[in-house]
């Protein structure tokens, strides 16, 4: 029987999630069950001692000395008792060490089954506790397989699922590919922890910047807000607690290296990094970057701000393609945002009522458009005028990559 338990010990060691006390408790419970099944003695008369370090296991049974023939397994005859303890008397208790081999093969197999079953339970509980603490955080995983719209992720000891509703539109997940995902939910099931991951939540963008920007990880630069349309564009508002540290520059990095790492992890999703400001009007001016309104008019009662454009070209830049720039700025600031020209403002008309520029009134509660919205949206975003060669880049803009091939003459 001992070799069987040695194998159980090895199973416990391979689990790597078991403390010595847990090992001892599990084996003692298994031996207790085996002794009860083999000997038929009452549980309170069985004592089990296990030393996981030395693999020493002992089962001791206390029996009462009977006057005549024992009436139950809890009793022992006087003659047999005196062979153990010469001074034994009727009514006294005698302790007897039971060799493990005497418990029988069936009892040993039962004990082994109990040990392995309990090990699996403890491992599942440990895994659940580990990932329960990771809810709201991001982890690195590997794509294992696809099952229809569902993607199975390998997190090492456990698996997670990436439902279609938590995926980035049009993103392809190939087996063996490494990804960073946000842990959205963890629940316990009879088969172990059930983990739901996400790739489309704004919190993932926050984590990626924490991983790439030391100033964010150290708390010098704080990410105040994130607005995101997954797979298309995100806006990130940052603030520095050190006047000597530029929060936007820290997040963009030298030649855009830091923000480009985030963009690459999200497979090309564009990033606008802007400065947070406690003044809502100044914050909206920054949030609409790279476009710049001529001024902002605030209505505190309606919690609405109007970004005013000097001309039609500036107006289309503030709105963005399909109204995306205005939507993201509204979500980032938490204010309803209207975009209009100076002429419309003077005439008391909002562009929201006009039919020639759709989607220029945005609210923080507006839903994210469908994945193919950009393909069907009217081209309301005009190309930016060419900047002088020595002009500084707009706030939050990522410097363009250098051309890889010279133009043909």
N, C-alpha and C positions, 0 to 999 in steps of 0.2 A: 504493500500500500504506500510505503514511503516514496518510492520512485514516482507514483502518480502525483503525490503532493509536491515533489520536487519540480515536476513539470508545471504544476499550478503556480509555484513560486516564480518560475521563469516567465510564465505568462504575465504575472503581475509586474515583474521587472520591465518587460517589454512595453507595458502600458505607459510607464513613465509619468503617470499622473496619480500615483498612489503613494501616500505617506506610509511609514512603517506602522503607525497606529491603525491605519485603514487595512493594511495587509493582515495585521494580527486579528483585528475584529472579524474580518471576513473568514479567515481560516478557522478561528475559534467557533464561529457560527456553523461552519460546514462540518467540523468534527463533532460538534454537539448533535447535529442532525443525524450524522452517521452512527454515533453511539446510541442514540435513542432508538433508531431503527433496528440496530443489530442486537442490543442488549435488553431493550424493553424497559429500562429503568426510568423513573421519574426524572424530569429535567433538573429539578433542584438537587438531586443527588449526584449529578455529573459535574465534574470540574475539568475544564480544558485549559491547557497552558501552551502557548505557541511563542517561539522566539524566532522571528523572521531572519535575523542575522546568522544564526547557527542552524536554522532549519530543524531545531529540536521541537518535537510535538509530544505532549503527554495528555492522556485521558485517565482521570482518576474517578472511581465510583465508590460512593459511601453506601454500605449496606448495613442493615440492622440485624444483629445476631438473634435468630429465632430459637425458641425452646425446643421445637420439634422440626418437622419438615418445613422448609420455606414455603410460604403461601403465595409469594409474588417475587418478581425479579428484584424488588427492593430489599429482600431479606436474604440471609445466608445462614447455613447450618452452623451449630456450635463447633462441630469437629473441623469444618473447613475454615472457620474463623480463627481457630486456635493454630492452624498451620501457618496463618499469616501473622497473628499476634497471639503468642502463647497465653497471655493473661486475659484474653477476651472473655467476657461474661455475657449471659443472656440479657438482651435489651440495650446493649452498648452498640456503638457504630464502629465499623471496621472499614478502613480505606484500602482500596485495591487498585494498583496500576494495571490498566488493560493494554496489552500490546496492540499496536495499530493493526497488525496482521490478523488479530482475533476478531476485528470488527467485520471481516468478510469482504469479499470482492464487490458484491452489489452495493453495500454501504459505502465502500470506497468510491465507486463510480458516482453514486449519488452526491457524495461530498464534493467530488471534483466538479460535477455539473453545477452545484450551488456556487462554488468558488468562481467559476468562469462566468456564470450568469451575473453574479454580483459585481465582478470586475467590469463587465460591460455597462452595467447600470452606473457605477461610479465614474467611468470614463465619460458617459453621456452627460452626467450631471456636471462633471468638471468642464467639459466642452461648452455646455450651456452657460455656465457661470463665466467662462472666459469671454465668449462672444456677446453675452448680455452686457458686459462692461464696454463692449466696442460699439454698441448702438450709438449712432450719432458721430461716428468716426469713419475713417477710410482705411482700407487695407489693400494690399497687393494680392492678386490671385491669378490663376491661369484658366483659360477657357478649356473645359473638358469635352463638352459635346453640346449639340443642339437637339432639342426635341420640339419640333414645330417652331413656335414663336418663343419657346422657353429656352434659355441658355443655362447650362449647368456649369458652375464654377468650382474649381478645386482650390480650397483654402488650406491644404495640408492634411490635417486630421479629419476635416469635415468638408462637406460640400455646401454650396449656396446656390440659390436660383436667382436668375436675372429675368423677371417677367417682361413681356413686351411693353407694358405700360411704364417700365423703369428704364427702358433702353433709349439711346440717342437715335432719333430718326435717321434711317438710311445707313447707320453704322453696321459694318460687317464684323461678326465675331467668329474668328477661325480657331479651331482646336489647336492648343499649344500656344496661343497668343497670351501674353501677359498684360493684365489690365489693372488699373486702380479703380476700386468701386467704393461706394458709400454704403455702410451697413445701415439699412433702413429699419429692419425689424428682426427680432429673434424670439422664437417661441419653442416650447418644449413639446415633443411628441413621443409616443412609445418607441419610435425608432431613433430618437436622438433629437438634437436641436435642429429646428427648421429656420434657415437664415435667408432673408430676402435682401438682395443687394440692389443698388441703383447706380445708374450712370448719368441720369438726367437732372438730378437735383442741384440747386445752387450751392449746397454745402460741399459738394465735391470740388467745385472751383475754389472755395475757401481753403480746403485741405491741400490742394495742389500748390497754391501759393505759399502756404505754411511750409510745405516740403521743399520748395525751391528758393524761398527768400529767407535768409537767416534773420533779418530784421523783423519779419513777421513772426517767426518761431520764437524769437526772444522777447516779443511784446513791445519792441520799440515802435514798429509800425503796426497799426491795428486796422483790420478789415472791417469797416463799419457796415457795409451793405453789399449785397450781390444781387443783380438782376440778370436773368438768363433766359434765352430761348435756345434750348439744347440743340447742338449741331449747327447752329447758325451764328449767334453772337451773344456775348456776355458783357456786362458793365460791372466794374468792381470799384467801389468807393473806399479810399484808404486815407488814414490820418496818422501823422507822426507825433509821438510823445516827446521827441527830441528835436528842437528847432534846427539842429545842425544836420538832420537827416531829411532828405527829400523823399516823401513816401512814394510818389509816382516813379521817380527815378530808381528807387530801391527795388520796386516790383518789376520794372521793365528790365533793369540790368544793363550791363555794358553791351552795346550793339543789339539790345533786345533779347539777349540770351535767356534770361530768366522767364520772361513772359512767353518766349517761343517754346520753352520746354513744356509749359502748360498747354499751349496751343497744340503741340505735337501729341501730347497725351490724349487730348480731346479730338484728335484727328482733324485738325484744321479749323476748329471753332474760333472765330475772331474774338479778340479781347480788347476792350476799352478800359484802361486804368485811369481813374480820375480822382481828384482831391475831394475829400469830404469837407463840408463846411457847416457849422451850426446855423448859419443864416440860410434859410430855405431858398431865397432868391439866388444867392451866390452859388449854392449847391446845385441848383438847376442849371445855371450857366455852365458849371463844370460837367454835369451829368449829360448834357447834350453834346459834349465833345465827341468827335472832332469838329462838329459844327458849332458856331458861336452866334447866339442871338444878339441883336443890338441892345436889347434890354429885356427885363422881366417885370411883369406887373402881377402883384399878389393880391388875392382875395381871401383874407383869413376866415371869414364866415363860411364861405363855400369850400374852403380848403382847395382852392384852385389857383394855379399860376398860368399866366399867359406869356409865352416866349414870343417876342416880337421880332420879325425879320425886316431888314431894310429893303429888300427887293425879292423878286421871285426866285432868283437863283439861290439866295440864302435860305429862302423858305423851304425849297425842296430838300436842301441839305439838312435842315432841322427836322423835317418830317422823316427822312430816311426812306429806304425802299419799302414800300408797302406799309409805311408808318412805323417801321421797327424802331428807329432811333427815338421817336417820341414815346413809344410804348415802354421801352427799356428805361428811359429817363424817368417816366412816371413811376414805374415799379421801384426804381432805385431810391427816389426821393420820398415816395409814399404820398405824393400829391397828384391830383388830377391836373393834367397838362394840356393846354390848348396852344396851338401854333397859329399865328396870324401875321399878316403884314401890317405895316404902319397905317396904310390907307384903310384897311378893314377895321383896325382899332379905333381910328378917328371917326369912322362912320358908325361905330357901335355894333359892327357885325363880326361874329366869330367865324372862322373858317369851317367850323363844325357844320354850319348850315349850308356851306357851299357845295356844289356838286362837281366842281372841277378839280378839287384836291381831296380825295377820300382819305379817311383814316388819320386825321390830324388832331383829333381830340383823344387823349389817352388817359386811362384810369389805372391805378395800381391793381384793380380787381379784374382787368381785362384778361380773358383767357389767352393762352399761348396759341398762335395760329397753327394750322396743320403743317405737316412736314414739307408739303409742296407749295406753301403759301407764296414763297418767293418766285416760284415758276409762273404763277398766275397773277401776281400783283402787278398793277400798272407801273410803268417805269417813272415814278415821281421823283427819283433821286437823280439830280443832274450831276454830270462829272465836275469835279473840283477844278477851278482854274489853275493853270500851271504856276507853281511857286518859283520865286527867284532861286538861283543856285545856292545862295548863302542863307536862305530862310531857315529858321529853326522849325523842327517838327512840332505839330500840334500836340497838346497834352495827351498822353496816353497812347499816342500812335506808336506802332512798332515799325522801326526802320525797315524799308524794303530790302530784300536780298539782292546782292549784286548779280548782274546778268552773267550767265554762264557761257554765253556765246556772243561773239561780236556780230553786229548787223552786217548783212551782205551788201556790198556796194552795188 
